[in-house]
Amino acid sequence: MNRSIRRLYLTLAGGFGLLVLMLGWWQVVAADDLRDRPGNIQTAQAERLIDRGRILSADGRVLAASRARRINGQRVYERLYPQGSLAANAVGYVSDSAGKTGVESTYNRYLSGSFGTEPLLQRLSLKEKRGADVRLSLDTRVQQAAEQALAGNAGSAVAFDPTTGQVLALASAPGFDLQQAVSDFESIPTEGSPFVNRATQGLYPPGSTFKVVTATGALESGRYTPETTFVDTGSYATPGGPIRNFGGRTFGEHTLSTALTNSINTTFASIGDALGPSALGATMTAYGFGEKPPIDLPGDSVLVSGRRDRGTVLPNDEDGEDTARIAIGQERLTVTPLQMMMVAGAVANRGVLMAPRLMETITDRAGAVVQRGAPQEMGRVMTAENAAQLTEMMTNVVRDGTGTGAALSSVGVTAAGKTGTAESSDASINQAWFIGFAPAEAPVVAVAVVIEDTSSTGGEVAAPVAAAVMRAAIEAR
């Protein structure tokens, strides 16, 4: 074989080998991605033949179901969302043009009948695939209370059982109609970003709600108690400029408990400096900052809370950071409502942080339970004694301090919480917060609420929303 023929042979063989590798890649490695890509006509047609499983709420309401109809003599299925816009971002949708989101995406394998747990002969006898039903911990009574309380605002309200991690409500406003997402996706107005799940994707400065984290670090350090005294002069000097109290107030001599009740910036700034990056950062890490919360939603719809620099999440204990400003919820710190709900939940659960979860059970058409959700501890954030002390301090906030709007005295329940009012570059525009739980002595619900771009404070607009959600959760038990 002369040199030219050998060169041609090697070129053709190499090209053929590359072709085989490329075909293997697309048919094996990238097959799932291609199949799930929105607009894939073959996938869309195949899914119309699937009797997709239902998505149910904890209180038995149907959130998603399939309905059969005939087209050209063939039976096909279309997705129905009987509750319309209720919990739209959590439930998600199945759309030919826009793909799958929310629970519809997370549990697609089960909902589409691709898990194969029914007896083999029974599956072989079926002419069509039948999906399993997914029951969620979401309670429509609590979800409705959250969405109604948010009406007219942009923001989020989230709630879970702090002892089990069961998510009771995951509200994001403005929302959208799930049925419209299936029938005419392009007609949904995008003003206000309704497809952003603000509960898990919204990033906001936490303001004074972060003082709960700072107070945790202070108590855990052993250097502070609720009765430790401070003297406030109205200003605290830092290299980045003085820190002052909201409204320019001065409080004089006071305790740590009073500092939380009245949200005294100068006191918590001094605590932040005293703790330093290592201790304050370790407390943040224990609460879950810097890591994606393990909720069962698609990964790209759940964001990490922490300090950011041009989109990059910074270490919680980075040397040289401005711990005084971090301690009061500033200094490039951005958080999701889900993360701040977890903060409240750890205090409520005697210092133990539970992973938030949505799925309760997955049941196939034969009635067998395929999968069951279970409580998952993420770790101990603080001692039970310190959690009890912090609970009492947060109870004072609602009883006598900035969080009186979250009081549940009308139903005979004591609530605990913390407000936050994070100012933007425009001093008249705030991100208003409340985090808390109830009943304070035996919590069954922990919440986080944020109201975007308001001229009001967290105590004025976020606390009443939290009260409505907590009340609904207690009444639904």
C-alpha positions in Angstrom: 0.0 0.0 0.0 1.6 3.3 -1.1 1.8 6.3 1.2 -1.1 8.2 -0.5 -3.5 5.3 -0.2 -2.5 4.7 3.4 -3.1 8.4 4.2 -6.5 8.2 2.6 -7.3 5.0 4.5 -6.3 6.5 7.8 -8.3 9.7 7.2 -11.5 7.7 6.3 -11.0 5.4 9.3 -10.5 8.3 11.6 -13.6 10.1 10.2 -15.7 6.9 10.6 -14.5 6.5 14.2 -15.3 10.1 15.0 -18.8 9.6 13.5 -19.3 6.5 15.6 -18.3 8.4 18.7 -20.6 11.3 17.9 -23.5 9.0 17.3 -22.8 7.2 20.5 -22.7 10.5 22.4 -26.0 11.7 21.1 -27.8 8.4 21.4 -26.5 7.4 24.8 -25.0 10.3 26.8 -27.1 13.1 25.5 -30.2 11.2 24.9 -32.1 12.3 28.0 -31.3 15.9 27.3 -32.5 15.7 23.7 -35.6 13.9 24.8 -36.5 16.5 27.4 -35.6 19.5 25.3 -38.7 21.8 24.9 -40.1 21.6 21.4 -39.0 18.1 20.7 -41.9 16.9 18.5 -41.3 13.2 19.0 -41.2 13.6 22.8 -44.3 15.7 22.8 -46.2 13.2 20.7 -45.0 10.3 22.9 -46.1 12.1 26.1 -49.6 12.7 24.8 -50.1 9.0 24.9 -49.2 8.8 28.6 -51.9 8.8 31.3 -49.8 11.0 33.5 -50.2 10.6 37.3 -51.9 13.2 39.5 -50.3 15.7 41.8 -52.3 16.0 45.0 -52.2 18.3 48.0 -51.9 17.2 51.6 -55.6 18.1 52.1 -56.7 16.0 49.2 -57.1 18.6 46.4 -56.1 17.7 42.9 -53.4 20.1 41.7 -52.7 18.3 38.4 -54.4 15.5 36.5 -54.7 14.1 33.0 -57.9 13.9 30.8 -58.3 11.6 27.9 -59.7 12.7 24.5 -59.7 11.2 21.0 -57.9 12.8 18.0 -58.2 11.0 14.7 -59.4 7.9 16.5 -56.4 7.8 18.8 -56.7 8.3 22.6 -54.4 11.1 23.8 -54.1 12.9 27.1 -54.0 16.5 28.1 -52.8 18.0 31.4 -55.4 19.7 33.6 -54.7 22.0 36.5 -58.0 22.3 38.4 -56.6 24.9 40.9 -55.5 27.3 38.2 -52.7 29.6 39.6 -52.5 28.1 43.1 -48.9 27.1 43.9 -48.1 27.5 40.2 -44.3 27.7 40.6 -44.2 24.8 43.0 -46.5 22.4 41.1 -45.0 23.4 37.8 -46.3 22.7 34.3 -45.9 20.3 31.3 -45.7 22.3 28.1 -44.8 21.3 24.6 -43.1 24.6 24.0 -41.7 25.4 27.4 -40.8 22.0 28.9 -41.4 21.0 32.5 -41.0 22.9 35.7 -41.6 22.4 39.4 -42.8 19.1 40.8 -43.9 18.1 37.3 -40.2 18.1 36.4 -38.7 16.7 39.7 -41.0 13.7 39.7 -41.4 13.3 36.0 -40.1 9.7 36.0 -42.9 8.6 38.3 -45.6 10.9 36.9 -44.9 9.6 33.4 -44.9 5.9 34.4 -41.3 5.2 33.7 -40.4 3.7 37.2 -41.7 0.2 36.5 -42.9 -1.0 40.0 -46.2 -2.6 38.9 -46.1 -6.3 38.3 -44.5 -7.2 34.9 -47.5 -9.0 33.5 -49.8 -6.1 34.5 -47.5 -3.7 32.8 -47.2 -5.8 29.7 -51.0 -6.0 29.4 -51.4 -2.2 29.4 -51.8 -0.5 26.1 -50.6 2.8 27.5 -48.2 4.0 30.1 -49.8 5.1 33.4 -48.1 7.4 35.8 -48.0 7.3 39.6 -49.7 9.8 41.8 -47.5 12.2 43.8 -49.0 13.6 47.0 -47.4 16.7 48.4 -47.1 18.3 51.8 -48.5 21.5 50.4 -51.8 22.4 52.1 -54.2 24.4 49.9 -55.7 26.1 52.9 -52.3 27.5 53.9 -51.2 28.1 50.3 -54.4 30.1 49.6 -53.9 32.1 52.8 -50.4 33.0 51.7 -51.4 34.0 48.1 -54.4 36.0 49.3 -52.2 37.9 51.8 -49.7 38.6 49.1 -52.3 39.9 46.6 -51.3 43.2 45.1 -47.7 42.9 46.0 -44.6 41.3 44.5 -42.9 38.9 47.0 -43.1 35.5 48.6 -44.4 33.7 51.6 -43.2 30.3 52.6 -44.1 28.0 55.4 -43.1 24.5 56.7 -43.4 22.3 59.7 -40.1 23.0 61.5 -40.1 19.5 63.2 -40.5 17.5 60.0 -39.5 19.8 57.1 -42.9 19.3 55.4 -43.5 22.4 53.2 -47.0 23.8 53.8 -47.0 26.8 51.5 -44.6 28.0 48.7 -46.2 31.2 47.4 -44.7 33.6 44.8 -46.3 36.8 43.6 -47.1 37.7 40.9 -48.1 34.2 39.7 -49.6 32.7 36.5 -52.3 30.3 35.5 -51.0 26.8 35.0 -53.8 25.9 32.6 -52.8 28.8 30.4 -49.2 27.6 30.5 -50.4 24.4 28.8 -52.9 25.9 26.4 -51.3 29.2 25.4 -48.0 29.7 27.0 -46.9 32.7 24.9 -50.0 34.7 26.0 -49.0 34.8 29.6 -47.8 38.4 30.5 -44.2 38.4 31.6 -44.4 41.7 33.5 -43.3 41.2 37.0 -41.5 38.0 36.2 -44.3 35.5 37.2 -42.2 32.5 36.1 -39.5 33.3 38.7 -40.2 31.2 41.9 -39.4 34.0 44.3 -39.6 31.5 47.2 -36.5 29.7 46.0 -35.0 32.0 43.3 -35.6 35.4 44.6 -32.5 36.9 46.2 -32.9 39.8 48.6 -30.9 41.5 51.3 -32.2 40.0 54.5 -31.9 43.2 56.6 -32.6 42.7 60.3 -34.0 39.2 60.0 -30.3 38.2 59.8 -29.9 39.3 63.4 -31.4 36.0 64.4 -28.3 34.4 62.9 -26.0 36.8 64.6 -27.8 36.3 67.9 -27.3 32.5 67.5 -23.6 33.0 67.0 -23.5 35.3 70.1 -25.3 32.8 72.3 -23.3 29.8 71.0 -20.0 31.6 71.6 -20.7 31.5 75.3 -19.7 35.2 75.6 -23.3 36.5 75.6 -26.6 35.8 77.2 -30.0 37.5 76.7 -29.1 39.7 79.7 -25.7 40.9 78.5 -25.7 44.7 78.5 -24.7 47.2 75.9 -24.6 50.9 75.6 -25.9 52.5 72.4 -24.9 56.0 71.4 -26.8 55.9 68.2 -23.8 55.2 66.0 -21.1 52.5 65.7 -17.9 53.3 63.9 -16.5 50.9 61.2 -13.9 51.2 58.5 -16.7 51.3 56.0 -18.4 54.2 57.7 -20.7 54.5 60.8 -23.6 52.2 61.3 -26.7 53.9 62.8 -30.1 52.7 64.0 -33.3 52.8 61.9 -34.8 56.2 62.1 -31.7 57.6 63.9 -32.8 56.3 67.3 -30.6 56.0 70.3 -31.3 53.4 73.0 -28.6 54.0 75.7 -28.0 51.0 78.1 -29.9 47.9 77.2 -29.7 44.1 77.0 -29.2 41.7 74.1 -32.9 40.7 74.4 -33.9 44.4 74.1 -31.5 44.8 71.1 -33.4 42.1 69.2 -36.8 43.4 70.3 -36.0 46.8 69.0 -33.7 45.7 66.2 -30.7 47.9 67.4 -28.2 47.9 64.6 -25.3 49.3 66.6 -25.4 46.4 69.1 -25.5 43.7 66.5 -22.8 45.4 64.5 -20.5 45.3 67.6 -21.4 41.6 68.1 -20.5 40.9 64.5 -17.1 42.5 65.0 -16.5 40.7 68.3 -17.4 37.3 66.8 -15.3 37.8 63.7 -15.5 36.0 60.3 -14.7 32.6 61.7 -17.5 32.3 64.3 -20.1 34.3 62.4 -19.3 32.3 59.2 -19.5 29.0 61.1 -23.0 29.9 62.3 -24.0 30.8 58.7 -22.7 27.5 57.5 -24.7 25.6 60.2 -27.9 27.3 59.0 -27.2 26.3 55.4 -25.9 29.5 53.9 -23.5 28.9 51.0 -25.2 25.6 50.0 -28.3 24.9 47.9 -31.2 24.0 50.1 -32.1 20.3 49.6 -35.8 20.9 48.6 -37.2 18.6 45.9 -37.5 21.1 43.1 -35.4 21.3 39.9 -31.9 22.4 40.8 -31.8 25.4 38.5 -34.9 26.8 40.3 -33.2 26.8 43.8 -30.5 29.4 44.5 -27.8 29.6 47.2 -28.0 32.3 49.9 -24.8 34.1 51.0 -22.5 36.9 50.2 -22.0 37.5 46.5 -19.3 39.2 44.4 -20.4 39.7 40.7 -22.6 36.6 40.9 -20.1 34.4 42.8 -21.0 33.1 46.2 -18.2 34.0 48.7 -17.1 31.8 51.6 -19.0 32.4 54.8 -15.8 32.9 56.8 -13.7 34.9 54.4 -11.0 37.0 56.0 -11.3 40.7 55.8 -15.0 40.8 55.4 -17.1 43.5 57.1 -18.6 41.4 59.8 -20.3 44.4 61.4 -22.4 44.9 58.3 -23.0 41.2 57.7 -24.3 40.9 61.3 -27.1 43.3 60.4 -27.9 41.7 57.1 -25.9 43.9 54.7 -22.5 43.7 53.0 -23.5 42.0 49.7 -25.6 39.4 51.5 -28.6 38.1 49.6 -30.9 35.3 50.6 -34.0 33.4 49.5 -37.2 33.3 51.5 -36.7 29.5 51.6 -33.4 30.0 53.4 -34.8 32.4 55.9 -37.7 30.1 56.6 -35.0 27.5 57.5 -33.4 30.0 59.9 -36.7 30.4 61.7 -37.3 26.7 61.6 -34.1 25.8 63.3 -34.8 28.0 66.2 -38.3 26.6 66.5 -37.1 23.0 66.4 -34.9 23.4 69.5 -31.8 24.1 67.4 -32.1 21.3 64.8 -32.4 22.3 61.2 -34.7 20.1 59.0 -34.5 19.8 55.3 -37.5 21.3 53.6 -39.4 18.8 51.4 -42.5 18.6 49.3 -43.2 15.0 48.4 -45.2 12.9 50.9 -45.9 9.7 49.0 -45.7 8.4 45.5 -48.4 5.7 44.8 -48.7 3.6 41.6 -52.1 2.8 40.0 -52.2 -0.6 41.8 -52.2 1.3 45.1 -48.7 0.4 46.2 -46.6 3.1 47.8 -43.5 3.5 45.6 -41.7 6.1 47.6 -42.4 7.9 50.9 -41.0 11.2 52.1 -39.2 11.2 55.4 -37.8 13.9 57.8 -34.2 14.6 57.2 -32.0 16.4 59.8 -29.4 18.7 58.3 -27.7 19.2 61.6 -27.7 21.0 64.9 -27.3 24.7 64.6 -27.3 25.6 68.4 -28.0 23.9 71.7 -31.6 23.4 72.8 -30.9 25.8 75.7 -29.8 28.6 73.4 -32.7 27.9 71.0 -35.1 28.3 74.0 -33.5 31.6 74.9 -33.6 32.8 71.3 -37.3 31.8 71.1 -38.1 33.9 74.2 -36.2 36.9 72.6 -38.2 36.5 69.4 -41.4 36.2 71.3 -40.6 39.6 72.8 -40.2 41.0 69.3 -43.8 40.0 68.4 -45.2 40.9 71.8 -43.5 44.3 72.4 -41.2 45.1 69.5 -41.1 45.6 65.8 -43.1 42.5 65.0 -46.5 43.2 66.7 -48.2 42.9 63.3 -47.6 39.1 63.4 -49.3 38.6 66.8 -51.9 35.8 66.9 -53.5 36.8 70.2 -56.9 36.8 68.5 -56.7 33.0 68.3 -55.0 32.5 71.6 -51.5 31.7 70.2 -48.1 33.2 71.0 -45.9 33.8 68.0 -42.2 34.5 67.8 -40.4 36.3 65.1 -38.1 39.0 63.7 -38.8 41.8 61.2 -36.4 43.2 58.6 -36.4 46.3 56.5 -33.6 46.2 54.0 -33.1 49.6 52.3 -32.1 49.9 48.6 -30.0 52.6 47.0 -33.3 54.6 46.8 -33.9 55.3 50.5 -37.7 55.3 50.0 -37.8 51.7 48.6 -37.4 48.7 51.0 -37.4 44.9 50.9 -39.7 44.2 53.9 -39.3 41.0 55.8 -40.7 38.9 58.6 -39.5 35.4 59.8 -41.0 33.5 62.7 -43.0 30.6 64.0 -46.0 29.6 66.1 -47.0 28.6 68.7 -43.9 29.8 70.3 -43.9 27.1 73.0 -44.6 24.2 70.7 -44.1 25.3 67.1 -46.0 23.6 64.2 -45.3 26.2 61.5 -42.3 28.4 60.6 -42.6 31.2 58.0 -40.6 33.7 56.0 -42.3 36.6 54.1 -40.7 39.2 51.9 -42.5 42.1 50.2 -40.6 43.7 47.4 -40.0 47.4 46.7 -42.3 48.9 49.3 -42.1 52.2 51.2 -43.3 50.4 54.3 -41.3 48.4 56.9 -41.3 44.6 57.6 -43.4 45.1 60.7 -46.0 47.0 58.7 -46.5 44.9 55.6 -44.6 41.5 56.0 -45.6 40.7 59.6 -49.4 40.7 58.8 -48.9 38.3 55.9 -46.9 36.0 58.2 -49.7 36.1 60.7 -52.3 35.1 58.1 -50.1 32.1 57.0 -49.4 31.0 60.6 -53.0 31.2 61.5 -54.1 29.2 58.5 -51.5 26.5 59.3 -52.6 26.2 62.9 -56.3 26.1 62.0 -55.6 23.4 59.3 -54.1 20.9 61.8 
